[in-house]
Amino acid sequence: MQNERVIVGIERLLSDRMDAVRGQRVGLVCNQASVMPDTLAHSADVFFADPEMQLTTLFGPQHGIRGDVQDNMIETDHSVDPRTGLPVYSLYSETREPTEEMVRDIDTFVVDLQDVGCRIYTFVYTMANCMRAAKRSGKRVVVCDRPNPIGGVAIEGNITEDAFKSFVGQFELPTRHGMTIGELAWMFNEHFGIGCELEVIAMEGWERTMWGDQTGLPWILPSPNIPTVDTCVAFPATVHIEGTELSEGRGTTKPFELNGAPFIDPYEWVDALDAFGFDGVRFRHVFFRPTFQKWAEQTCGGVQIHVTDREAFTPVAVGIAMVKTAYDLYRDKFEWKRDAYEYEFDKNPFDVVCGSDSIRRQIESGTPLADIRAAWAAGESEFAAARQPYLLY
């Protein structure tokens, strides 16, 4: 698109789809990235000032409604919004699903969240939980669509298995699903059977081949460690590092692009990764010192991912290769993540990230990467067919 930009769902709702919320008591599911693209006004402020609806309640996903909770897996409290005076219910707290009391004063949920295009991210499951609450309580759900920042074409990775479903994998999705949050809402509702009263406000001008920085839209970081579109591009690769005791770069200025640990020889790790001959990516040997989280204030050796061709880059395969080579090279010091991950206390955190224990077992048994990838192919094809009826663009 030249000299134009994508019109997102929240804009269309307020300009020509007000019938979806007119006269309704609205509960808005939002965070700091829920802004109007031209003015950067927050959707909560715009809704609160609109006389055609009554904004009564705000719901915040992981990292809080203002995105100020820096670390992952830290709950946020319920509160009162200082600007509107409205109650803010955290859906990353003692509950991830709105309770009857939380929905008492609403008729319609409006969801306006920016996703990152990877299964292992909680926002779409917060949306799904609101849809379940709506079904249970007889409420409506309106989802305002926003772009998938890593495009709507590529599908990659294994499918979540029933035994490993979690708050970062409630449904049978591949790691990279290539769908927008609105398309996922339709699929969750119909294919996966939530069955609430749902309306999706589609975008105008978005094409499946677009990356987030080709939409003409401002990028507002959806969570503290996703500062740029480049971070989104790397995320489906290095989110797998979260399931280990290696640093995924939290506490640095390049989260998910810098990865490593104090015991890693970066030159050795780069040589091992270069041997795979991956297209569209270069690995640079680095040293870095995180300011918080894993290996805080300790110098780590590692690699920085430099994506040179987004279309050729296969992030899921690269991420598994990074874990596999680190395991093979440093088996005496490598560890799977020790603490619980995303409310799963009885499963290996790497298995929760992967939605399966098969990849960990393959890594531990020395299975070649080509064979690990080959096991994904049937699931990727089946998902491609299953998602087709729900694609809006």
C-alpha positions in Angstrom: 0.0 0.0 0.0 1.4 3.4 -0.9 0.5 6.5 1.1 -2.3 4.6 2.8 -2.7 2.6 5.9 -4.8 -0.3 7.2 -8.1 0.7 8.9 -8.3 -1.4 12.1 -11.4 -2.9 13.6 -11.8 -0.4 16.4 -11.9 2.5 13.8 -14.6 0.7 11.8 -16.6 0.0 14.9 -16.7 3.7 15.8 -17.2 5.0 12.3 -19.7 2.7 10.6 -20.5 -0.3 12.9 -21.8 1.5 16.0 -24.9 -0.7 15.7 -22.8 -3.4 17.4 -22.5 -1.4 20.6 -25.1 1.4 20.5 -27.0 1.5 23.8 -25.0 -1.3 25.3 -23.2 -1.5 28.6 -19.6 -2.3 27.4 -16.8 -4.2 29.0 -13.6 -3.4 27.1 -10.7 -5.9 27.0 -7.7 -3.8 26.2 -4.2 -2.7 27.1 -1.7 0.1 26.2 -1.6 -0.9 22.6 -5.4 -0.4 22.2 -5.1 2.9 20.5 -6.6 4.9 17.7 -3.9 4.9 15.0 -4.2 8.6 14.0 -4.5 10.3 17.4 -3.0 7.5 19.6 -6.0 8.1 21.9 -6.7 5.0 24.0 -9.8 3.1 23.1 -11.0 3.2 26.7 -10.9 7.0 26.7 -12.7 7.2 23.4 -15.4 4.7 24.5 -15.8 6.5 27.8 -16.5 9.8 26.0 -18.9 8.3 23.4 -22.6 9.1 24.3 -23.9 6.2 22.2 -22.6 3.5 24.5 -21.9 3.1 28.2 -18.4 1.9 29.1 -18.8 0.3 32.5 -15.9 -2.1 32.9 -12.3 -2.6 31.8 -10.5 -5.9 31.6 -6.7 -6.2 31.3 -4.6 -9.2 29.9 -1.2 -10.3 31.0 1.2 -7.4 31.9 -1.7 -5.3 33.0 -4.0 -2.8 31.3 -1.2 -0.3 31.0 1.5 -2.9 30.1 3.6 -1.8 33.0 4.3 -5.2 34.6 7.7 -5.9 33.1 8.4 -9.5 33.9 6.4 -12.5 32.5 4.3 -14.7 34.7 3.7 -11.9 37.3 0.0 -11.4 38.2 -1.6 -8.0 38.2 -4.1 -6.7 40.7 -7.6 -5.6 40.1 -7.8 -1.8 40.4 -9.7 1.4 39.5 -8.7 3.3 36.3 -7.6 6.7 37.5 -8.8 8.4 34.3 -12.3 7.0 34.0 -12.9 5.9 37.5 -14.1 2.5 36.2 -13.2 -0.9 37.7 -10.3 -2.7 36.1 -10.4 -6.5 36.4 -7.1 -8.3 35.8 -7.5 -11.5 33.8 -4.0 -12.5 34.7 -4.7 -12.9 38.4 -6.4 -15.4 40.6 -8.6 -15.9 37.6 -8.0 -15.9 33.9 -11.7 -16.0 33.0 -14.2 -13.2 34.0 -16.4 -14.2 36.9 -20.2 -13.6 37.2 -19.6 -10.5 39.3 -17.1 -9.0 36.8 -19.7 -9.2 34.0 -22.7 -8.1 36.0 -22.7 -4.6 34.6 -22.0 -5.3 31.0 -24.1 -6.5 28.0 -21.2 -6.7 25.5 -17.5 -7.5 25.6 -15.4 -5.5 23.1 -12.0 -7.0 22.6 -9.3 -4.7 21.2 -5.9 -6.4 21.6 -2.8 -6.6 19.4 -1.6 -10.2 19.0 1.9 -11.2 17.8 1.0 -14.1 15.5 2.4 -16.9 17.7 0.5 -19.6 19.6 2.6 -19.1 22.7 1.2 -15.7 23.7 -1.7 -15.3 26.2 -3.8 -12.5 24.7 -5.9 -14.7 22.3 -6.6 -17.0 25.2 -7.8 -14.1 27.4 -10.1 -13.4 24.5 -11.3 -17.0 24.4 -11.9 -16.9 28.2 -14.0 -13.8 27.7 -15.9 -15.6 25.0 -16.6 -18.5 27.4 -17.8 -16.1 30.1 -20.1 -14.5 27.6 -21.5 -17.8 26.6 -22.1 -18.8 30.2 -23.7 -15.4 31.1 -25.6 -14.6 28.0 -23.4 -11.7 26.9 -22.2 -10.7 23.5 -18.7 -10.4 22.2 -17.4 -8.0 19.6 -13.8 -8.5 18.5 -12.1 -5.6 16.8 -9.5 -7.0 14.4 -5.9 -5.9 14.2 -3.1 -7.1 11.9 -1.0 -10.2 12.5 2.4 -8.5 12.5 4.2 -11.5 11.1 1.8 -12.0 8.2 -1.1 -14.2 7.4 0.5 -16.7 5.1 3.1 -18.9 6.8 2.1 -21.8 9.0 4.9 -23.6 10.9 5.3 -25.9 13.9 3.7 -28.8 15.7 0.1 -28.8 16.8 -0.8 -28.5 20.5 -1.7 -31.9 22.0 -4.6 -32.4 24.5 -2.4 -33.4 27.4 -0.3 -30.2 27.1 -3.0 -27.6 26.6 -2.4 -24.5 28.8 -2.8 -20.8 29.0 -0.3 -20.5 26.2 -2.0 -23.2 24.1 -5.7 -23.8 24.7 -6.5 -25.1 21.2 -4.9 -27.3 18.5 -2.9 -24.6 16.8 0.6 -24.7 15.2 3.3 -22.5 16.7 2.9 -20.0 13.9 -0.7 -19.9 12.8 -0.9 -17.1 10.3 -4.2 -15.7 11.5 -5.5 -12.4 12.9 -7.1 -12.2 16.3 -10.5 -11.8 14.7 -10.0 -14.8 12.5 -8.9 -16.8 15.6 -12.1 -15.6 17.4 -14.2 -17.1 14.6 -12.2 -20.4 14.7 -12.4 -20.6 18.5 -16.1 -20.0 18.4 -17.1 -22.4 15.7 -14.4 -24.9 15.0 -13.4 -25.3 18.6 -16.9 -25.0 19.9 -17.1 -22.0 22.3 -20.4 -21.0 20.8 -20.9 -17.5 22.1 -22.8 -14.7 20.3 -19.9 -13.2 18.4 -19.3 -10.4 15.9 -15.9 -9.6 14.4 -15.2 -6.2 13.0 -12.8 -6.7 10.2 -10.1 -4.4 9.0 -9.9 -2.6 5.7 -6.8 -2.7 3.5 -5.0 -5.5 5.3 -3.5 -8.2 3.1 -2.1 -11.5 4.2 1.3 -10.8 2.8 1.8 -7.7 5.0 4.3 -7.5 7.9 3.5 -5.2 10.7 5.7 -2.4 9.5 4.1 -2.4 6.1 0.6 -1.5 7.4 1.1 2.2 7.9 0.1 1.7 11.5 2.1 2.9 14.5 3.6 0.0 16.5 2.7 0.2 20.2 4.5 -2.6 22.1 1.8 -5.1 23.1 3.8 -6.3 26.1 7.1 -5.0 27.6 9.4 -7.4 25.8 7.9 -7.0 22.3 9.2 -3.6 21.5 9.3 -3.8 17.7 8.0 -5.7 14.8 11.5 -7.3 14.5 10.9 -8.8 18.0 7.7 -10.4 16.7 9.5 -11.9 13.8 12.0 -13.5 16.1 9.5 -14.5 18.8 8.2 -17.8 17.3 11.9 -18.9 17.3 13.2 -17.8 20.7 10.1 -18.1 22.8 11.3 -21.8 23.0 14.3 -20.5 25.0 11.7 -19.6 27.7 11.3 -23.3 28.4 15.0 -23.5 29.4 17.4 -21.9 31.8 19.0 -20.0 29.0 18.3 -16.3 28.8 15.9 -15.2 26.0 17.2 -11.7 26.3 14.8 -10.3 28.9 16.5 -7.5 30.7 18.3 -6.4 27.5 17.4 -3.9 24.8 16.9 -6.8 22.3 14.6 -9.3 24.0 14.1 -12.5 22.0 16.9 -11.5 19.6 19.7 -12.0 22.1 20.0 -15.4 23.7 22.6 -17.2 25.8 24.0 -18.1 29.2 27.3 -17.6 31.0 28.5 -21.1 30.1 28.1 -20.7 26.4 30.9 -20.1 24.0 29.2 -17.8 21.4 31.6 -18.8 18.6 31.0 -22.5 19.1 27.2 -21.9 19.2 27.2 -19.8 16.1 29.3 -22.5 14.2 26.8 -25.2 15.3 23.8 -23.1 14.1 25.5 -22.0 10.8 25.9 -25.7 10.0 22.2 -26.1 9.4 22.3 -23.6 6.5 19.1 -21.8 7.4 17.8 -19.3 4.9 16.9 -15.8 5.8 18.8 -15.5 9.0 22.4 -14.9 10.3 23.7 -15.7 13.8 26.1 -13.3 15.4 28.3 -14.2 18.4 27.6 -11.8 21.3 28.2 -11.2 24.9 25.4 -9.5 26.9 24.5 -8.8 30.6 20.7 -9.0 31.4 19.6 -6.4 34.0 16.8 -8.7 35.3 15.4 -12.2 35.1 17.6 -15.1 34.1 21.3 -14.6 34.6 20.7 -11.0 35.8 23.9 -9.0 36.1 26.0 -11.9 34.8 27.8 -11.8 31.4 26.3 -14.3 29.0 27.8 -15.7 25.9 25.3 -16.3 23.1 23.9 -15.4 19.7 21.9 -12.5 18.2 19.4 -13.5 15.6 19.6 -11.2 12.5 16.7 -11.9 10.1 17.9 -11.1 6.6 14.8 -12.3 4.7 11.5 -12.6 6.6 9.9 -14.6 3.8 12.6 -17.3 3.8 13.1 -17.3 7.6 11.6 -20.4 9.4 11.5 -19.3 13.0 10.1 -22.4 14.6 12.8 -24.6 13.1 15.5 -22.1 14.0 14.2 -21.9 17.6 14.3 -25.7 18.0 17.7 -25.8 16.5 18.9 -23.3 19.0 17.7 -25.4 21.9 19.0 -28.6 20.4 22.5 -27.3 19.8 22.7 -25.7 23.2 21.6 -29.0 24.7 24.1 -31.0 22.6 27.1 -28.7 23.3 26.5 -28.0 27.0 24.7 -31.0 28.3 26.5 -30.9 31.6 25.2 -27.3 32.3 22.1 -27.0 30.1 18.8 -27.2 32.1 15.1 -27.2 31.2 13.4 -24.3 33.0 13.1 -25.2 36.7 10.1 -23.1 37.8 6.4 -23.6 36.8 5.4 -22.0 33.5 2.1 -20.2 32.9 0.1 -21.9 35.8 1.3 -25.4 34.8 2.9 -26.8 37.9 3.2 -30.5 37.0 4.6 -30.3 33.4 8.0 -29.6 32.1 8.0 -25.9 31.0 9.5 -26.7 27.7 6.7 -29.1 27.0 4.2 -26.4 27.9 5.9 -24.0 25.4 5.8 -26.7 22.7 2.4 -28.0 23.5 3.9 -31.5 23.5 6.6 -33.5 25.1 7.8 -35.1 21.9 10.2 -32.3 20.9 12.0 -32.4 24.2 12.2 -36.2 24.0 13.6 -35.9 20.5 16.2 -33.4 21.5 17.2 -35.6 24.5 17.5 -38.6 22.3 19.6 -36.9 19.6 16.9 -37.0 16.8 18.1 -35.0 13.8 16.4 -31.6 13.3 15.1 -32.7 9.8 13.2 -35.6 11.5 11.8 -33.3 14.2 10.5 -30.9 11.5 9.1 -33.7 9.3 6.8 -34.8 12.2 5.0 -31.4 12.0 4.0 -31.7 8.3 0.8 -33.6 8.6 -0.5 -31.3 11.4 0.5 -28.2 9.5 -1.5 -29.4 6.4 -4.5 -30.3 8.5 -4.5 -26.9 10.2 -4.2 -25.1 6.9 -7.4 -26.8 5.7 -9.2 -26.3 9.0 -8.5 -22.5 9.2 -9.6 -21.8 5.7 -13.3 -21.1 6.4 -12.4 -18.5 9.0 -10.0 -16.4 7.0 -11.4 -12.9 6.5 -8.9 -11.5 4.1 
